[in-house]
Amino acid sequence: MAWYDESVFYHIYPLGLTGAPRQNPYGAPEHRLNTLLPWISHIKAIGCNALYIGPLFESVGHGYETTDYKKLDSRLGTNEDLKNFVAECHKQGIKVVLDGVFNHTGRDFFAFKDLQKNREHSPYKDWYCNVNFWGNTEYNDGFSYENWGGYNLLAKLNQHNPAVKDYICDVIRFWVHEFDIDGIRLDAADVLNFEFMKALRQTANEVKPDFWLMGEVIHGDYTRWVNEGTLHCVTNYTLHKALYSGHNDHNYFEIAHTVKRLYGMGGNRVDGLRLYNFVDNHDVERIYTKLNNKAHFTPVHILLYTLPGVPSVYYGSEFGIEGKKERFSDDSLRPALSLSDYADACEKNPCTRLIAALGRIRRNTPALSYGDYNELLLTNRQYAFSRNLNGVYALVTVNNDDSDYVMTLPAGNAPEYIGALSGEKVSVNNGNITVNIKSNSGDIWLPLTEAHTVPADTVLSDTVPEKPAAPVTASAPGTSDAPATTSTPDTSAVSVTASTPDMSAVSVTTSTPDASADFERGRIAGLQEAILAIMEKNGPVTDQMHRDVSNNIYHDSLIKWIKSFR
């Protein structure tokens, strides 16, 4: 067990959040990083215990054209500012992971500048890939070189060169010695040389116990990167796509299939393949923008926090802000925000309250970090699974339909369960619990015993205000004089509760039934048969599905169930 196994991450793009200019004037340091110090308490308040922040070091513009790996970007401040920032995070119990942009440098990097000056005679001519002194670039360098992503602004480092490898490893040692960081997220890890990554992993093993290497990988067999020789973790873009499209398309099969495939990559063991799970970041549109039905914000985040992997929240998304990817700009994904505009968000913004509750539940429920995953129920609109740690089960239920749904789930040996979000208690009967999952919502059901109780501050009330905080403005970096208003969620569409059926309302009579009772039972049976018939047309009907139907004896719920089939 390492610190990152139990982490809930918060992700900050600092040049955006602080409203730094798009282009670096290389002037006197502006201490914008210090404006993020109050955010540390906010990060802790919403249940996060780790921070991924970056890029941070001196660069030309967006941060990924590095000029100096050992100097904080002058738009953000000084090295002393970064040292103090990390120290304050540690003081509040938050680990810090920085962005490591080691695949390429900017053109102002010292090695590239020397190459421009001395050409064939530069001691750094082999630091870059495919340098051709018979070629040229749009910058009229008098030579060409391999770039990243088609941009000559980003000169690709020659990772096969031992001098480059040694330099980058020294950078990692410097960051740990100077700033006391806890890990690095490797930018563009899917194009890094594997021998280069092995050297980085050896350095990580040397510099600090449990020093974490996480890589940005978009597609592929994640086990190529995640193993004992290279990285501890990679970004889970596969699940990211499934989480939003699985809700937009009412297709939980996509999510469940993705989870099963990724879980299988790790040998069906939680410790086999831990991935960095997210629903948005600085490169993709905000989750609140991507969701066709904004009410799905709730089940999406319940899954983010409960499926195998390490959950992460991108700054501002806990408030339900929007951000759309533009053709030539990512500025709307990386806005400047003022924390004072969200001072009461944990109390009044339902999105923030949900995120905070999920953070506390995650950190207080070891099964969600270490428990085995087992699928319990799956339809296109309903999904349930368990996380089992040493016989202690956390049961997760989500519903993307506009109607409620009754589930009957195996519940282990505990006598009673409680909905960690709703506070509802349900008894175990014949090894099962039966719960009613509200439309476009979900819950996390935990065994209620003397040794395991749910903290009161994770339970969300039934009533939420019509609106969260008042609308606030969010400026793109360097455009604070022309703010773009970010919309706030319609809280009536974000359901955060799940209740259980009132079993006391179901009367069982031993006397001779009258005609009306016969009629009612026949009507219920007819509706149940109709549901099973529709299910059979859609595919195989499992024993669990039969039990779910037979246990639902509520007329209105059955009618809604039939209407839910599309």
N, C-alpha and C positions, 0 to 999 in steps of 0.2 A: 504494500500500500504506500502510495506517495501522495503528496499534497494535491497534485493535479487530478488524481482519481476521484476526489471529492469536491472538485472545484465547480463553481458557477461563475462564468466569465462575463465581464463587461468589456466592450470594445469601443475604443476612442480613436478617431482620426483627428489628431490634435491641431493640425493646420486649419482644418475646417471648423472644429468646435470653437477655437479661439478667434476665428475671423481674421486669420493672418492674410497678408497680401498674396496674390497668386504668384508673383515673381519676387525672388529674393534680391533686395537691393545690396546685400552684403554690407549693411551699415552697422551702426552700434546696436547691441542686443536690445530687443524689445521683450520684456519679461512676461510674455503672454502665458507661459506655462504656469506661472503662479496663480493665474485666474482659475485654474482647474483644481486648486487645492480644496475648495468647498465641495467639489464633485466627489471627493473621496468618501465623505460622510454619506452622500446620496447613494453611492455605489454600495456601501455597506447596508444602508437602510433598505434597499430593495433585495437584499439577500445574496448579493454577489461577494465572493471572497477572492477573486482574481481579476486582474486587469490586463488586457492586451491593448497596448498603445503604440501607435506609430503610423508612418515613419517620423523619426524625431531628429535625425542628424542633418547637418548642413547640406543643402541641395539647391537646385536652380529654381524649381517651381513646385510641383505637386508632392515632392518628397522622395520620389523614386529615382531621381537623377543625382545620386550622391556626389557631393563635392568633398566632404571630409567625414569619415566614419567616427572620428574621435572628438567631434565638436557638435554640441547641440545647435540646431538651426537657429541662426541669429534672430529670426522672426519669432522664436519661442523663448529665447533667453540665453542663459549661460549653463555650463556644466554644473555649476554649483546649484542652480535652480533644479536641474534634473536630479541631482543627488538628494536634495531636500525633499523633492516630490516623492521619490521612491521610499525614502525614510519615513515619510508621513503615511504612505500606503502601508508599509510594514507595521507601523505603530498601531494602525487600525485593523490589522489582521488580513491585509490584502496582498497577495503575491503579484509581482509585476513581470510581464513578458513584453519585450520590445520587438519591433519589426527589424529583421535582418535582410537587407537588400544586397545580396552577395552574388547575384547572377550578372549584374551589370553596374556600371558607374555612369555618372554624368561626364560631360566633356570638360568640366572644370576640375575634375579630380587630378591630383598631382601627377599621377603616372601618365594620364592622357595628355596633360599639358606638356610634359617632357617629350612625349612622342611627337607632338606637333612641332616642338622646337628643334629637336635633334634628329628626328626621322630615323634613318637606318642606324644611327649611332646611339640611339636612346637605349639605356639599360632596361627600359620597360617595353621595348617593341614586341616582346613575347608575352606581355601581360594581357593582350587582347587577341581575340580570335580572328584569324584570316586577314591580318593586316597586309595590304597590297599597295606597294609604293608606286605602282603603275596605274593605280586607279584614282578616283576622286569622289567627293561627296558634294551635296548642295551647299556645304559650308566652305567649299574650295580648300580643303585641307591639303590637297596634293597627294592624298592616299585614301584608300577605302578600308573598311573593316566590317566585321559582322556586328549587327545590332540586335536588339530585342524587340520583337513585335513590329518590325518594319520601321522603327524610329531611330534615326542616327543620333538623336539626342541621348539614346541609351546604348552605350558601347559595351558589348558583351565581353566579360572577363574570360580569360583562358584558364579554366579550372584545372586543367591538366598540368599547368605550370606549378612546380613545387613552391616557387617564390610567392605566387598568388595564394596558394593554399596556406602557407605559413603566415602570410600577412593577415588573412581573414581570421585564422585561428587566434592570432595575437589580438585582433579587434575584440573577439569574444572575451578573451582574458581581461582586456582593458575594461570592457563594459562591466564585468563582474567585480573587478577590483575597484573601479571608480564609482560605480552606481549601485552595486550590490543587487543586480537584477536576478530573477529566478528562472528565466527561460527566454527563448527566442522563437519567433514565428518567421520561418524562412519564406521570403517572397519568391514566387515562381519556382517552387520546389520541384514541380513536375518537369522542368527543363534543366535542373541541376545535375551535374555528373555524380554518379553514385559513389565513386571513390572519393570525390570531394566531400560528399555528405558523410561518408564514413569517418573522414578526418575531423569533421565538425562534431560528430557524435563522440569520438575519442576525447576531444577537447571538452565537450560538455560533461563527460564522465569525470574529468579531472578537476574542473573549476569549482564545483559545488555539489554537495549531495542532492540528488533528485532534481538536478538542473534539466529543464524540459525543452525538447526540440519539437516544434510543431511546424508542418510544412503546408504551404498553399498548393493543393493538388486539385485539379478540376475533375478529370475523368480517369478511368483505368482501374486496374487491380490494386487497391490500396495497400495490399500486403507487400507489394514491391518496395514501398517506402517505409511502412511501419513494421519494424522488426528490431531485433537486438543490435543489429549492426548499423542502422541508419537513424530513423526518426522514431520518436515515441508516439506521434499522432499526426494526422493530416486533416485538412478541412473536408467536411462531408457534403460536397456539392450534390452528390446523388440524392441524399435525403432532403437537402434544401429544396430541390426541384419537386420532389414527391410531396412534401408537406403543403406547398401552396396549390399545386395542380390537383392533388388528391382531394382538396376541398373545393376548388373551383369547379372540378368535374364531377363532384359527388362520387369519388372513386377511392374508397379506403383500400381497395384491393391493391392499388398502386403503392400506397404507403406500406402496407403489410408485406407485400412482395419485396419491396426494397429493403425493409428491415430484415426480413428473413435471409435475403441474399447476402447482405453485409454481415449479419451475425454469423452466417455460415462461413464467410471468409476467415473469421477468427476461430474456426473450429467449434462454433456454437458455445463459446465461452466468453463471459464478459471481459475477462482479462486478455482475451485473444486479440482483439482489435478495437481499441478505444478511439473513437473519432471525435472531431471537434464539430459539434452540431450547431447550426444557426438557421435563422429564417431570413436574415438580411445582413448586409455588411456594406462597406464603403464602395463596393464595386457593383452591387445589384440594387434593384428598386426596393423601397421600403415595403415591408410585409403588409402594412395597412393599405398601401397603394395597390399591391398585387392581388389582394383578396377581392373577388367579386361581391361576396357577402361579408360585410365588415364584422358581422356577428361571429364569423369563423375565427376571429382573433383569439377567442377563448380556447376552442379545441386545438387549434394549431399550437398554442403555447403550452397547453397541457402535455401534448405529445413531445414538444421540444424538451421539456423538463423531465420526462419520465422514460423515454426510450433510451436504449443503451447508447452511451456516449457522454461527452462533456458539453453541457449547454452553454450558449453564449448569447448575450443581448447587445445589439448595436445601439450606441448612444442615441437617445431621442425616441427610439421605437417603443420604449416603455411608456411613453406619453401618447402613443398612437399618432405620431406625426407622419406625414406623407413625404414621398420623394420619388420622382420619376426620372429614369435614365434618359438623358437627351442624346441626340446623335453625335454632337461634338463636345459634350461637357458632362461631367459627373458632379458639378457643383451642387445641384439640388439634393444629391445623396449625402453631401458632406456639409450641412449648414452650420452657421454660427448660432449657438443657442445661449440664452442667459438662464442659469439655474433659478434665479429669483422669479422668473415667470412661471415656474413650476413648484413653487415653495410648498404648496399644500397638495401636490399631486398624489401622494401616498394615501391621503384621506378622501380626496374628491374626484380624482380621475380613475375610472374603473379599470382602464388598461394598466395603469401603474399599480393599483391595488392588487390586481391579479398577478402581475409579475412579482411583486414583493411577497405575496402569499406563496407563490410557487417556489420562490427562492428559499423561503424558510422551510417549506415542506421538504424540498430536495435535500437541504443540509441536515435536516432532522430525521431523515429516513434512509438509513444505510442501504436498504434494499434497492433504492433507486440508483445508487452508485455501483453496487457490487452484486446485485441480485441477478439470477438467471432470468432470461426472457422466455415467456411461453404464451403463444396466441390462444385466446379463449373463445372469441366470437368475432366473426367478420361478415359484414354485408357491405354493399357499396356505400351505405350511409351510417353504419354503426361499426365500432371497433372496440374490442376489449382485450387486454392482455394482463399477465401477472409478472411481477418481478419478485423472485423468491430468493431469500437469503437465509439459509439454515432453518428452513421451515417457517420463516416469517414472511407473509405475503403482503405485497402492495398490489392492489387491483386497480387498473386504470380503465376508465370507460369514457368514450367520446361519441358524439352524435352530431353529424353535419346536416341533419334533416330539419325541416321547419316544424316537425311534430315531435312530441315526446316519444320515448321508446323504453319499453320494459325489458330488462335483461335478467336472466338467471345465470349465476356464475359460480363455479366451484370456489370454495373459500378457505380450504385448509382446516386447521384444528381450532382456530379461535372461536369463542362463543358469540362474539359481537364485533361488528365493524362500524367505523365512523367515516363519513365523507369529510376529508380534510379541508375541502373548500366550502362545503355546505353546512357542516356540523351535524348532518343527519345521521342517526344511528339505526343500524339494521341488525337483526338477529340472524344467526346462522341456523338454517333448518335443513336437516339431512345433508349436511356438508355444503350447502349452497346459500348464497344470498340473492335476493330478488330486489332490484333497484330500478327506479324510474329515472331515466336520464333526460333532462330537459332538452328542448330543441336547441340546436346550435350551441351545445355546451358539453360539459363533462365533469368528472370528479375523480379523485384519487381516494380509494377506500383502504383504510388502514385498520389492522386489528386493534380493538380497544381492550387493553388489559391494564393491570396495575403498573406493569413495567413499561407500557407504551401508551402514551396519551398524545392527543393532538394539541399543540399550543393554541391558545385562544386567538392569537393574532394572525393565524393562518385562515381562520374561518371568515368568509365573506358574507355580509348581510344580504338579505333578499332585496333590499331597496337600494338603488343607486340614483344619484341626481340625474336630471335630464341631460345636463352637459357636464363635461369634466371641467378643467380650468378654462378661463376665458381664452379666446384665440390669441396666439402670440405670433410674433414675426420671427422668421429664421432666415438669416442672411447667408449667402454663399461666401466663401473666403474672399476677403478683399472688397466686398460689396455691401458693407454695413450701411452705406448711405442709401441703398436701394433695396430694402428688405422685401422678401417674398413671403406672403402670409401662408403659414402651414395650417391646414384644416385640422380640426379636432374631431374625434370620433363621436358619432351619435351613440350615446351610452345606452339608449334603449335597445340598441341592436347587439350590445355586448352582454351576453348572459354569463354570469359567473357562479350560478348556484345550481345544485342538483338535489332534488328532494326524493324521498322514498314514498311509496304508496302507503296510505293509511289502511293497514290491514284490519283495523277494528271496524271499518265500514263494510267488511265482507262477512255477512252472517251465514252461518252453517246451521241448517235446521234438520231435526230428526223427525219432525212430524210429516204427515202426508202432504206432499206439495200440492198447491192449488194450480189452477190452469195458468195463472199469470206467471208463476215461478217456472212451470214447464216451458212456457213460451220464452221466457228470458233465457233459460239454459239453452233452449234450441237456437235462439238467435245468436248467442255467444258461440255455440258450436259451429253454426253456419259461417260466421265470420272467421273463425279459426281455420275451418276447412278451405275457405276462399283464399286466405293468406298462404296456406301450405300449397295450394294449387298454383298460385302465382310463383311461389318460390321454386316449385318443381320445373316450371317453364324456364326459369332463369338459370337453373343448374342443379347439381346434387343437393339434397336436403339432409343435413347431418342430424345426428341424435340431439345435439345441443340446440339446433334450430327448432326441432320438434318440441323440446322442453320449453324453449322460450315462448313458443306460440301457445302451448297448452297451459302455461302458468299465467298467461295474460287473460284475465277474465273480466276486463274492464271494457265496456261497450265503446265508449268514446275513444279510448286508446286504440282499440282494434280498427275502428273506422279511420282514424288518422293513419294507422299503419298501412291500410289498404291504399289510401290516397297517396302515400309516400312513394309507392312504386311508380316509376316513370317509364 
